[in-house]
Amino acid sequence: MRSVRSRHAGLVALLAAMLVALGLPSFAAATPPSFVQQVTARANATSKAVTLPNAVTTGDRIVVEVGIWSSAHATAGTVKDAAGNTYTRLVHFAASDGTELSVWSAPVTLGGGTKPAITVTPTAKADLGIAVVEYSGLSTVADATVLDQSAQATGTSSGTGVVSSGPTPATTAGNELALGFYVDSGFGKTLTAANAFTQRSNVSPTSDMEFVVEDKVVGQGEQPNAGVGTGSGVPWLMATVVLRPAAGGQPTAPGAPVNVTAQAGNGTATVSWTAPFNGGSGLTSYTITPYIGTTPQTPTVLSGAPPATSAQVSGLTNGTGYTFTVTATNAIGTGPASAPSNPVTPTSTPQGQWSATMTWPFVAVHAVALTNGKYLLWDGWHQPEPTYLWDPVANTFTSITAPDSIFCSGNALLPDGKVLTVGGYGVVSTGELGIKDTAIFDPATSTWKRGADMHYPRWYPSLTQLADGRYLTISGNSADAYTWAEHPEVYDPGNDTWTVLNGISTTQVHEDEYPFAMLAPNGKVFTIGPSEDVSYWLDADNQTWTPVGPSGVVNGSATMYRPGKVLYSGGSATISSGTPSQASTSVIDLTGATPAWRHTSPMNTARDFHTLTTLPDGQVLAVGGAPTSDQTLVNNGVLPAEIWNPDTEKWTTVASMSVPRQYHQTALLMPDGRVLVAGGGHTVSASGPGQFSAQIYSPPYLFNGTRPVISSAPASAAYGSTMTVSTPDAASVTAVNLVSMGADTHQSDMDQHFVPLSFTRNGTTLSVQAPPGGTIAPAGTYMLFLVNGNGVPSVAAQVRILPSLTAPSAPSNVTAVAGNASATVSWSAPGDGGSPITSYTVTPYIGSVAQSPVTVAGATNTQVTGLTNGTPYTFTVTATNAVGTSPPSAASTVVTPSPTPAPGFVQQASGRGLGATRAVTMPSTVLAGDRMVVEVGVWNTENATATGVTDSAGNTYTRLSTKVAPDGTELSVWSAPITAGGGTKPTITARVSSSADVGVAAVEYSGLSPVAGTGVVDQSVSATGTTAVASSGQTAATTAGGELAVGFYADSGFSRTLTAGAGFSQRVNVSPAGDMEFLVEDQPVTLGSRPNATIGTAASTPWIVTTIVFKHG
């Protein structure tokens, strides 16, 4: 029996044929898309096949939603069916917990009348949720052009209610199908369709994958926004996908183009639009018609196959207002005209041009330009925070999870191109508003690592590079919104240490936002307190804090547009109560004898939360902002940009953005002279409204003629040197400018520098003088631009400004372990002053009297011999390079050599993360004869275990103990005597049976037995439980004195703060954390002791504790 649908299609065809026979025009079938059938499945598997309940129909379209989660962050690899139809991925993105939502689709061209099995294969075994839906009336194109529009969002629900994707861009045709897709990884919530969508699939509540498919037919120009009702505390993903309809019985003329925008030029306008539905016949041309009022002017025809969706209309009159309409033409005819564009007025000074809006899978709250041409970006409110590597050439994103929640951290680039972040959001992990974390991203490996913790937790800290290559952080909330980190700290990247400036208290900059901190030519840091309207000099070397005075601008945005010259504009009286924004502008010249603020011409549009970016020609671009200080009004912003001219000190309004961006927006100068602008929103949570998009602005100078070209430039330059730059355009070059790579968040590029360079010409060569020193341009990579007489910049060349060469700084962390008439001394390498360290000098002291020193090359530890047993000693260390010798380190603790040396802690390295391996590298060189002790904690849903430990030197590790907690967490201890690799820094690698959360602690001890195998163990005991105090229980009585009891703790990550037990010395403590938490502690024991390692945690935490007593050497 034929279906109702088949009979309807037959009637349409019959009527069309009758009209043709009568000589009347035919018509296109306008049957709207229609749901046919669906099937769902979920599994934990390496692949899963599902079959629709009824046979599929040729000409229909199959749509597949895939939700996927695993601890290994698996993704959907392929979707195939048994009939051989080809599936195209239309959408894919991931949530903070690693859950991925993807949508795939294929027209049914094969297997009509059968029930083909549809198989989803992930990249690794995972929880899968699959919904397969068949529709009629959709386009049968075989590629992604079936997709008209889409929108997507992810977040964590703060309460029961509806979450949504956000509206799509306007649809380009009628009778299209908007589908809503929802996924979470399984939280036992009951899901409901919302926003007037019809539910087709709903798998909820479950404890693995929960998902929904819903749909509705939409007309041309609509902006559908799919939503689903869910519960509280759920990391969710939501997408709206609009699919084009079937072409119909006969082709028709195209629809009307939409989203027509215009940007004025000099006697020209650039008009852009979105292609309409082509009516079933390929587009051949567009006609762009200018209007003066209601009077049409000479049109411009743009042809192609297909034609472009942007055209420059010339022959316009400067000073006259225009709008533009666009029509589309195909083989059938010309469609209706679009709605008019925005009005523009051509001028001899063009306004620049904005690109089309790019949809991004996150809100770019932080943005950093990398030296490899990519961009590191991240959103907020997640624990830990996913970061995204955007490749603008391929327009692809790679997700890399940071070590912690680096939302509202301080950001800057290190001289070697790595990204330094300090502080962040701690409420989820520690219960405090700020965190102490230092995190470093390496673009060469696309990996994050932890650095040394700060002394104070900080949220919203500023971060500024000092002239000597160290970094200063100021202020930031500590415990809560009413407490601040009052003492600045200085980070030395050379030895990964933080130093507190106890002589300075920054109580005057208790900011709701970041304080502005800028390195001035005198080497001091100029600091602005936006909320209090105060400014200060901070001298990090002399630890002074000196007032400068008020600016007259409150809560504005600031940048140093020339060395020592600061622009400060906009703002509002408060930042959160909706007070009107201001247009005030002030400047200050810090190079003057008595710097003082002065007012200049105000902005043309009052705005708060805008971002200032210094351009290659030395002017300053202001983008975004809001008309009031209400941060929550994501869609209420200032669209026109403005450019400030430092010569006239006046603002000029330029082209308008398509999307409002205010609080949490970012802007970065790109090497080609354009400006990347993104983000805005997510004010109070990741589930709140936000701008999941970006645009790129082309400033007016890119429309002023041919650009200069850099043929060659040096990769690096020393301070005060001459750089040779080759260019065929040398005669036209009027300026050479050095601009730092950007690191922007919260309307603040914390380390921005713009340095004009002097130069001379000789044919096609420019001799350019490098900056004189680090106070003008701290060491690092810069963009070097040539600018011609028309103000047009070249594409930048990258030049690394090398640090000044100095003697090393003092070594740190000097420790000593007594031996028999000897001591093993270890230390941390200091910053090398830009010249490699050639040797260290270790000096023993008896009281204050120096003894014979020892010179060490190529290592950061040594055994000092010839000491007197029974005599107490301390030790200092100096470092030497080609420039000179450092100051001495602080003295070690007192040690007393004796004939039978006591076991002693030397150094440790720890790390945690997701994967099948986890490697750590010892910070200092190891000593042959010492012993490595390694704790490995591992957890995943598959009860993974540690399978081995190795090191790069080739030492052999033996498993000494293994214990598994009720939740599947395993703690194992491994050890090896150091017989190979003495004097090196070996990398220790733990391997596990499958990808899992892994924590590794490697500890070097002296004075332990050098035997191989398990013979090093005197006694051991392990236990597991969930009490607030974790304990291994007592070991059996030790059989000798002078032994060392080592306690090991692990849990699978419950954000607990761990504490060492009474009588034990803490050596490693990785807590609180959301994956693996672990601790190592030790205690010397005597004959007959029964040690019992204890660790403080929190009740209901599944823990493991092991105590092992190691024999002495």
N, C-alpha and C positions, 0 to 999 in steps of 0.2 A: 504493500500500500504506500503511495507517495505521501510525503509529509506535507503539512500545511504550508511550510516555507517553500517547498518545491512547486506546489500549485500556484502560490502567489507569484513566484518568479516567472512561471509560465504565462500567467495572465498579463504581466507587464510586457513580456516579449511579444505576445499576441497583439496587444493594443498598439505597441510601437509599429509593428508590421502593418497593421490596418491603416495607421496614419500615413505611413509612407505610400501605401497603395492608393490612398485617396489624394496624394499630391500634397499632403500637409507636412509641416516639419515634424521630425521625430523629437524625442526628449530623452534626457539622461535619467536612468532609473535612480530614484532618490531614497531607496530603502535604507533606513538608518542601520548602523551596526547593531548586532543582536547577540546576546548570550545564547550558546547552544548547550554546553555541558561542561562539567568540571570533575576533577578528582584530586585528592590530597594524600600525602603520605609523610611520615617522618621516621627517622632511623638514626642510629649511630653506626656509620658504615663508611667504607671506602668508595662505594657507589650504590645507587638506589634506582630501581626501575619502577615506573608506575604506568598503568594502562587506563585510558578513558573507558567509561562503562559502555559507550556505543561507538559504532563505526564513525570515523571522521569523514568530512565531505571535501572533495577537491574544490579549491577556491576559497575555503575558509582559512582562518589563521589561528595558530596555536600560540598562546602566551604562557610562559612558565615563570613563576616566582620561585626563587631559591633563597632560603635562609640557612645560614651555616655558622657554626661556632665550634672551635676547639681551642685548647690551651696553646696549640702551635699556630694559631691564627690562620687556619686553612681558609682557602677561598674556593669558589666554584670554578672548576677547571673547564669542563665541557658540558654541553647538553646535546644529546643526539636522540634520534628515534630509529626504530627498526625499519621504517620505510625509506630512510635516506634523505628526509627533508633537512635543510641546512638552517641551523639556529644562529641568530645574531644576538650578541649581548647589547642591550640598549642602555642599561643603567647598572652601576655597581658602586657601592660605598660601604664604609664600615663604621660601627659604633665604638664608643670608648672601651667597651669590654671585649672588642675583637669580633663581635658578630657582624657578618656581612649580609647585605641584601643585594641580590642581583635579579634583573629581569631579562629574559631571553624570548625571542619570538621567531616563528617561521611560517611562511604561507604553506598550505597543504597543496603541494604539487605532485607528491607521490603517496601511494597508499590509501587513496580515497576508497571508501567502502570497507576498510579494515580497521582494526584496533591496534595501531602500532605502539609497542612499548617505548616509553620515553625515559631515557636514562640520564641521571645527573651524576657526574663524577667530580668530587672535590680534589684539591691538591694534596690532601692528607685525610686520614680517618677523622670524622667529625660528626657532631649532631647536625642532621639535615632536616629541613622542613621544605616540602615541595608542594606547590599548587599548580596544576595544569588546567588551563581554561581554553575552550574552543569558542571562537566568535565567527559569525558571518558578517558580511557587509564591510569588511576592512580591506584596505589596500593589499594587493598581492605582490608588491615589490619584494625583492629577495634580500635587500640590505637594510641598513639603518635609516634610510630615507622614509621608511614607514612612520618614523617618529617625527611628530610636528613640534611638540614642546614637552618640557619636563621640569620638575622641581623636586628637590629632596632636602631632607633635614634629619638630624639625629640629635638626641639629647637624653637626659635622665628626668623622668617625670617627678615633679615635686609633690604631687597629690593626685587624687583620682580626678580624671577629666579627659578632655579630647586633646590629642597631639596631632599636628598636621605637618604637611610638607612645605607649607607656604605656597602662595599662588604661582602658577606657571606664567611665563610671558603670554601675551594675547595669542589665541589660536588664529591660524591663517585661513581656515575654511569652516564651513558648516558641516553638520552631520558627522563630526569627529567623535571618537570615543575616549573619554578620560577614565583611566584606571588608577585606583589607589592601591598601593601595596604597603603592608605593615609587617614588621618582623621584630621579635625580641627572642632572647636565648632561653626563655622559659622561667617565669616567675609565678606561675599559678594564678594569673590574672584572667578575668573574663573580659574579652574584647568585644567591642560593638562598632558597627559601621556608623559613620557620622557625616555631617556636612552634605546631606541630601544625596549621598551615594547609595547604590543598591549593593548589598552584600552578596558575594558569589561563593566565597570560601571563608571559613572561619575555623581555625584549629586552636581552641583555647577552652578552659585553662589547662596547661600542661606544665611539666617541670623540665622539659628540654626546649623544643622550639614552638613558639606561638606565632601565628601568622594569619593575615586577612587579605583577601582580594575583594575589591568593590569597584563599581563602575557607574558612569552616567554619560549619556549622549550630550554633547555641548555644541553650541553654535559658534560662528565666526566672531572673533574678538573677545571671547570669554577668557577668563583666567582661573581655571578650576583649581581647587585647593582641597585635596583629599585629607580626611581626618579619621581617626579611630579612637574610641574611648578605651582607656586602659587604667591601671591602678598606679599606686604611688611607688616611687623608688625603682622604676624600671628603665634600664638603658634601651632606648627604642630607636627604630629606623622607620621612616615614612617617605614614600615617593609617590608623586603624581606623574603619570606618563600619558600623553595624549597621542593617539594613533590616528593616522589619516584614514579616511573612508575609501571604499572601493570606487573605482573610476566611474561606474555607472554604465548604462547601456551605450551611450554615444559620448564622445568628447564634447566639451563645452568651452566657452571662453574662460579665461582664468578668473579667479577671485580678485579682490582689491588688495594691493599691498598694505601692510600695516606697520606700525612703529616707525613712521617716517620722521626723521630728525634732520635738522640742518645746522651746519656750522659756518659762520661767515668767514670769508677771506678778503683779500684785497681785490675788489671787483669781481669776486667769485663767491660761491658757496659750495660746500661739500654736503651732498644730500645722501642719506643712507636710509635703508628700509629693510623689512623682513619680507622674503618672497612669499607670495600667496599660493594657495592650492592651484595647480596648473590646469585644472579642468580635465585631466586625462590626456593632455597633449603637451609636449615639451614647450617651455617658454622660449620665445625667440627674441624678444626685446622688451625694454621698458621705455616709457615716455615720461620725462620729468618736466613739468610745466611750472614756471615761476608765476607768481601773482603779485601785483601791486594793488593792495586792497582786494577788490573783486575782479580786477581786470587781468586776464591771462596775458603773459608775455611769450616770447618765442620759445618753444619747447626744445628740449634736448633729447635725442633718441639714443639709447644705449643698447647695442645688439650683442648677441653671443649665444653660445649653445652649452650651458645656459648663460644668460647675461649676468654680469656682476650685480651686486645689490648696493652699490655705492657709486656715485658719479660726481665729478666736479662740474658745476654749471658756471660758465664764464660769461663775460659781456654784461655783467650787472653794474649798476651805478652805485658808487660809494655814497653812503649817507641816506640811501633809500631803503625802506623796509620791504621785505619779501616774505612770502610763504611759498610752499611748494606742494604740489600733488604728484602722485605717481600712478600710472596705469601699466598693466602687464598685457602682453600680446602673445598669442600662440597661433597655430595654424588655423584655428577656428575663427579667431577674432580677438578683439580687445575688450578687456574686462572693465569694470567700473573703476572710477578714480578713488584713490585713497582719501582718507581724511587729511586736511592740510597739516603741514609740518608746523613746528614752532616758528614764530616770526624771528627773522634775523636781519641785521643791517650790515652789509659789507662796509669795510673801512680799510683805509691804507695801513692800519695796524691790525692784522688779523687776530682773531680770538683763540686760535689753536683749535684742536679737534680731539674729541673723545672717541675711543674705539667702541665697538659693540660691547655690551655687558657679557662677561664670562661667568657662567655658573660654576661655583666651587663647592666642594663637599663639606665645608666648614666655614666659620667666621674667622677671618684673619685678624686676630687681636694683636699678635706679635708678628713682625716681618723682619728678616735679616737677608741682605744681599750677600751672596757667597762669591768667593774669588773664582769658582769654576763656572760661573754664569747661571747657576741655579739659585733658588730662593728657599730659605728655611722659614716655615710659617707654622703658627699654632693658635688654637682657640683658647678656651679656658674652662675651669670648673671641674676638670677630670682628675682622677687619681689612679695611676700616674697619667701624665698628659701626652696624648698622641701628638706628634709633630709631623709635618708634611714637607717633603722635598718636591718643589715644583720645578719642572723643566719647561721653560717657556718655548723652546724650539719644538719639542714633541707634544707640549701641552698635556703632560702626564704628572700624576702625583704618586709619590712613594711614601707610605706611612712608616714612621720610625718612632717608637714609644720612648719618651724621655725617662730618666731614672725616677722622677717624682713629679708633683704638680708644679710646673714652672710657670703657671699662670700668674701674671702681675709680678714677674721677676725683673731684675735689672739685666740688660743685654748689651754686649759689646763684642767686637771682633778682636781676637788676639793677634799679635804681630805675624804669626805663622798661618793665619787664615782660619783657624778654628774659632768656634763661637763660644763665648763665655756667658753663662747665665748665673745669677746669684739670687737666692731667696725664692719666694713663690708662696703658694697657697697651702696652708697646713691644716685647715679645719678637719678634713677627712682623715689625714694620717696621724696627726699629733694632738688635735684638739685646740691648738693655738692658731692664731691667724697667719703668722709667718712661719717660714722654715729656715733652717741654717744652711741649706744645701748650696753647694757649688756644682754645677753640671757643665760639661764641655762636650760640644759636638764637633766631630772631625769630618769635614766634607770629603776627604780622601777615601774614607772607609764607610761613610754614611752611618756612623755609630756614635752613641752617647756614652760617656763615662762620668763617674762621680769624681769630683775633686775634694779637697779638704773642706770640712764644714767651717762656716763662719762661727764666731763666738756668740752671736745673737741671731735669733730668728728675725726675718725681715720680709714684709709684704709691701710692695710698691717702693723698693729702694732705688735710688739712682746709682749709676755705675759709670765711671769716667776713667779713661786711661791717663796716667800721669806721664810726665816727660821722660821718665827713666824706664818706662815699660811696665811699671806696676799699675794696679787698678784700685781706685778709691770707691767705696760704697758709702752712701749717706742715708740715714734715717730709715724709714719703713716701719710699718706696724709690727709689733712683736707678739704679745700674748692675745691682744684683742684690739678693737677699734679705738681704744682709749689709752693704749700704751705704745711707745715707740722705742726703737733702738737708738738711744741718745748718742752713743759714741761711734764715730765712723771707724771703719776698718780698712786696711790696705792689704791687697792680695798680691803676692809675688808668684807669678806663674812659673818662674824658674825652679823654685823648690816647693811649690804647691803649699804655701803657708799663708795664714792670715795674721795680721798684727793689729791689735786694737789701739786706736789713738785716744788713750784715756785722758789726755790733756785737753780734749775738745768735747763739748756737750752741745748738741744741735737742738736744744729745746725750743728755739725760735722757729723751727720749720716742722711743726707738727701738722703735716699736710694730709688732706683728704686724697690727694694725688701725689705723683712723683715730684720731689723738688727738682728743679733744673740745676745741673752741675756741669760747668764748662771749663776746660783747661785754658788758662789765659797765657799770653806771651811771657808774663813774669814768673811762670811756673806754678802759680797758685791756682786754686779752683774757685771760680766765681759761682756762687750758689744763690738761687732765687727760691724763696718760699712763696708759691703762687697764692695760697689761701690767705696768708697774713700780709702780703705785699711787703716783704722784706728781702734784702739781698746782703750777702756776706762774702768776704774773702776767707777761704779756708787754706791754710798753709800746712800741708801734711808733714813736711820735714820739721818745722819748728812748733807744730801743734798749736797754732793760733787760729782764732775765729773772730774776725773783725767786721763790724757793720759797715755797709756802704750807703744804704738808704732806700726809701720806697720809690717805686717806678710810676705809680699812678695806674697801673694795670693789675687787676685781680683775677686770678684763675685763668690767665691767658695762655698763649702758646709762644715759645721762644726758640730762637736759633742764633748761633754765632755765624754771621754771614761773611765776615772777614776776620782775620786773626785779631782777637781782642774787641771786636765790635758786635754788639748783641742787639737783635730786634725782638721786641716783646709786644704782642698784639691781642686784641679781642678779650674774651673772658666774660665773667659775670660775677655778681656779688657773692653768690654761693654756687655750689656745683650740683645740687640735687633738689632744690625746692621749686624749680620752675621760674626763677627770677629772669628778667629780660637780659639778653646778651648785650655786650658792649662792643664798640668799634674802636676803642682807644688804641693808640700805637705809641710806644716809647722806644728810645734807643739809648745806648750807653757806650762810650768809648773807653775801654779799660786800659788803653795805652796812655791815657792822659795823666798829668801829674796828680789831679784830684778827680777821679772818675765820678760823674754825676749823671743821673737820668734826665732826659728831656723829652717832651712830647713832640710828635710830628703829626702829619696829616693822618686822620683816622681812616680805617678801612671803609670801603663803600657800602659794605653790608655788615651789620653787627653779627657776631658769631662767637660761639663757645665750642670747645672740643675740636677745633680745627687743627690741621697739621701743616707745619711750615717746612718746606723743602728748598734748599739752596740749589739753584740750577747751574748748568755749566757756564753760563754767561755771567754769573754772579748775582742775578736777580733772585727773588724769593717767591715761591709759589705757595699760596694758601688754598687748601682744598677742604671741602666739607665743613662740618660744624653745625650748630643748631641755633635757632632764634631765641631759645630759652635754655636754662640749665637743667631741664628735666631730662635726665639720662634715659628714661624708659621710652621716650617717643622715638622709636627707631625709624619710622617712616616720615618724620617731620624734621627736615634738615634744610640747610642752605645749599642750593645746587650750583649757583655760579661760583667759579673759582676767581681768585684775584692774584695779580702779580705785583710785587713791591720792587720799585726801582731804587737802589741805594744812592744813586746820584741825585735824583729829585726828591727822594724820601716820600714818594706818593704811590698810591695803589691804583691799579687799572683792572677793571672787571673783564674777565675773559670767559671762555665757553663754559657751559653748564654741564654738570654730570647728569647721567640718566637716573641714578639711584641716590637717594639721600644717605649720607654717611656722617654720623656724629660720634658719640662716645664709642670707644673701642675701634675706631678706624685706624688704618695705617697707610703710609705713603712712602715710596722709595724711589730715588733717582736711579734709572737704568743706564747701562753703559752707552746706549744709543741716544741718550738725551731725552728720552721719554720718561714719564713718571707713572709707576704702578701704584694704583689706589685700590684698597680693598677693605673688607670688614665693616664693622659697625654693629652694635647691638650686643646681645647676650649680656645684658647689664647685670642681672642678678642670678642667672643660672644658665646652664647650657641648653635647657629646654625652652627658654624664653625666645622672643622674637629676635632675629638677627639677619644681617645681609650676607647671604651665602653667595657672594659674587665679587667680581673685581672688574675694573676698567683701567685702560691705559690712556694717559693724556699726552698728546703731542703738542708741546708749547708753540707759540707763534713763530719762534725762530726757525722751526722746521719748514716753514712756508715762505722763507725769505731768500730762496735760491740754493745754489749748489753748496754742498758741505765740503769743508776741507777734509783731506784724506791723510792719515798717518801711515806712511809706508813702513817705518820701523821705529822702535823706541826701546830703550834699555829695559830689561826685566827688573832691574834693581838699581838703586843709587844710594850712595852714602851722603850724609849731611854735608852741605857745602860743596858738593862735587858738581861737575858740569855734565849734563845729560845731552847726548846727541840724538836729535829727533829728525828723521827724514820725512819730507812731505813735498809733493809737487806743487803745493799751494803755499809755499813759504812766503811768497811776496804779499799774499793777502791776509796773512795771519796777524792779528792785532793783539791777541792775548793768549797766554798759556796758563791754564788753571788746573790745580790739583784738588780733587774732591774725594772725601773719604767714602768708603762703602757704607751703606746705610744699615742701621739697626734701630727700628722704630716701633714704638708702642705708646698708646695713651698720649697722642699728640706730642711725643718727645723722642727725638733721635739723640740719645744720650751722649754720643761721641762724634758728632758731626763736625767736620773741618772743611773749610774752603780756603785755599792758599793760592793767591796769584803769584806766578813765578816770572822773574825777569828773564829776557832772552835776547839773543842777537841772531841775525840772518846771514847766511853765506850760501847763495845759490838755493839749492833745494834742501839745505840743512839748517836746522835751528839749534843753537847752543843754549841750552836751558839750565838755569841755576837751580839746583835742588834746594829744598828748605835748609835754613841754617842750623836748625836743631830741633830737639824733641818738644820744646815748648810751643813751637809753631805747628809742627806736624809730628805727633808721636809715631814711633816705628809701626809699620804695617803696610798693607796694600791699599793703594789709592787709584782712582781713575784720573788719567791725564787727558785733558781736552784741549784741542786747538780751537780758537774762535776767530772768525774772519771779520772784516770790516762791516759786514751786514749783520753781525751778531749771531751768525750760524755756527754751531759747534760741530766738531768732528765726532765720529764714534770714538769712544775713549780707548786708550791703551792702558793696560794695567802696569803700574810701577810699584815695586815694593821698596819702601823707604827703610833702609837698614838701621838698626839701633847703633848708638854711639858705643864705642869700645871703652870699657872701664874694667877695673879690677873686680873680681867676683865679690858678691856679698858673703856674709859669714855663713858657714855651714850651720845646720840646726839639728835638733833631735839627737844630740850626742849621748850615746849610752855606752856603758862599760860593764863587762862581765869578768869577774876575777877567775884566774887560772892558777896553775902551779908556777909561782915566780913570774907570772905573766897576767895579761888582761886582754880580752878581745874588745876592741873599741869599734863602734859603728856610728854612722852619721848619715844625714840626708844631704844630698848635693845642693849647693846654693845656686842662685842665678849666676851664669857665667860671665855677665857683663858684656856679652856679644863676642867674646873670644873664648875658645875652648879651654877648659881647666886642664892644666898639664900635670899638677901634683897637689897633694895635700900634705900638711905637716901636723903630726900628732905629738903634743907635748904633755908628758906626765908631770904632775905636781905633787909634792909632799907638802901639805899646807899651802903656803903661798910661794914656795920655792920651786922654780922650774927645773926639771931634770932633762936628761939628754933626749932631744926630739927624734921622731921617726918620720921619714919621708915615704909617702905612698903614691904610686902612680897607677891610674886605671882602675881603682876600686874605691868603695866607700866604707870599707872596714879593714881592720888589720889586727894582727896579734902583736902586742908590745911585749917583748921579752926582757930579761935581765932585771926584773923587779924583785924586791925583797919581800919574802913571805912574812905576813904579820904586820906589814906597814900599810896604812891606808893611802890611797892615791885618788886624785881626780885627773881628768884629761880635757884639754881644749884642742880644737882643730882649726887650722886656717887653710884656705884654698888659694892657689896661684895660677894665673894665666899669663899670656904674653905681655899684658899691661902692668900687672903687679900682683900683690898679695892682699887678701881680704883681711878685715878685722878678725880677731879670734872669736870662736863660738862661745856660747855660754858653757860653763864647766859641766862635766858629767856628774852624776851622783858618785859618792865615795864608794870605792870597792877596796877590798883587802885580799891580796893574793894569799893562797894557802896551798899546802901540798896536795890536798884533795879538793879540787874545785867543785863548787856547788853548781848544779844545773842553773842555767839562766836564760831568760827570754832575750832574743836578739832583735827580731823584726817580724812583721806580718804583712800580708796582703789579702784582701777579701773582695768578692764580687758576687753579684746575683743577677739573674735574668732568665729569660725563656729560651730554651734550645736543647739540643742533644749533647752539647758540650758547654763547658764554662771554663775559661782560662783566666788566670791572674798572674801578674809578673811581680816579682819581689822588687821593692823600691830601691834596695841597695844590694851590692854584691854579697854573695853568700860565702861562707868560709868552709873549706874542706875539713871534715871531722865533726862539723855540727850535724844536726839532725833536722829534717823537715817533718812536721806533723800536719796532716791535712784533714779537715772536717768537710764532709760533703752532705748537704741536705737536699732532698729531691722530693717533688710531689707532682703528680698529675692524676687524671681520672683513670688512668690505666695501670696504676700502681707501679710506676717506673722505679728502677733501682740503679744504683751506681755500679758500673761495670769495670771501671778501672781508673787509675790515676797515673799520669806520666809527667815527666818534665823534659824541657828542651835540652838538658845536659845529659840525659840518659840514665839518671839514677833509678833504681828499682824500688817501687812502692809495694808494700804489703798491707792487705786489709787486716786491721786489728780488731774491729768490732762492727756489728750491724744491729740496728734496732728499728722496728717499724711501729708507728703509732696507729691507733684505731682508724684514723682518717686516711691512712695509706702513706703518710709522710715517712720517709726513711732517713735515718742519720747513720752514716758510716764514718769510721776513722781509719786513715791510711798513714803510713810513715815510711821514710827511707833515710838511711845515713847518707850524708853528702860525700860521695866518693869521686864524683865527676862535676866539673863546672865551677870549682872554687874560683873566686875572683870574678864571676859573671853574675848576671841577674836573670836566673832561669825563669821561664814561663811554665807554670804548673797547670795542667789541664785535667779536669775531671770529665769522664764520659758516662752517660746514662743510657738506659735501654731504649728510651723513646723521648721525643721532645717533651720537656717538662719545665716547671719552675725549679731552678737549681741555685743553691747557695754554696760558695766555696770559701773556706778560710784556711790559708796556708801560713804556718808559724814556724820560724827557725829558732831552735834552741841550741845552746852550747852546753857542754858538760854531761850529755846523755850518752848512754851506751852506744857504740858504733856497730853493734851486731846487726846482721841482716835478718829479715823474717820477723816472726812473732816473739823471738827470744828477748826483745827489748822490754816486754811487758812483764811487770811483777804481778800486779793485780788489776782487775777491771770489773765493773758492774754497770748495768744499764737499767733504766726504768722508763715507763711512759704513764701519763695521767692527764688530768684536766684541772688540777688544783692551782691556786694562785701562787704558791711557792712550789717550783719544780725541783725534784730531788732524785738523784740516782740511787739513793740508799748507800749504806756504808760498804766499802770493799772489804775483802778479807784482810787480815793483818799483814802489813808490809814485812818483807823478809830482810830488809837492810835499811840503813840510814842513808841520808843524803840523796834520796830519790825525789822525783817530782810528780805530784798528782795534777793531772790536767782534766778539767771539766768541760764538756761539750754539750750545748743545748741547740735544739732546732724546733721550729714549728712552721707550718705552711703559709703563714702570713696573715695575722689578724690585727695588724697595726697596734701591737702592744709595745710598751717601752720596757725593755729588759734591764735587769740590774744584776750585777755579780753578787755571789754569795759571801757571807761573812768569812773572813780569813783567806779568801781567794783574791788574786790580782787579775783584774780584767785585762785581756789582751786584744780581743775582737768583740765588737758589739754592733751588729747590723740590725737596728730596730729604731723606730717602728717602721714596718714595711707592709705592703699589701700582697707580697708573694712569699719569699722565704725570709724568716727572721732567725738569726743564729748568734751564738756567743761562745767565746773560748775564754777560760780563766784557768789560773794555775796556782799551786801552793806547794812549797817545799815540805817534805814529810820525813819523819824520823822512823827508826825501827819500831815495828809493832803498831804503827798508826793504822787507822781505818777511815781514810778520808771519804767525804760525802759531799760532792759538788751540789750546790743549790743555786737556783736562779729565780729572781723575782719576775713574775709575769702577771697575768690576770686570770681570774677564774673562768672556767669553761673553754680554755685554750688547750687543744690537744697537743701535748708537748712530749719530747724525748730528751732525756739527760743521760749522759755516759760519763763515768769517771774512770780514767786509766792512769795507773801508777807506772811511770817509766823508770827503768833502772839507770843509775848514774854511770858515768864513764869510767 
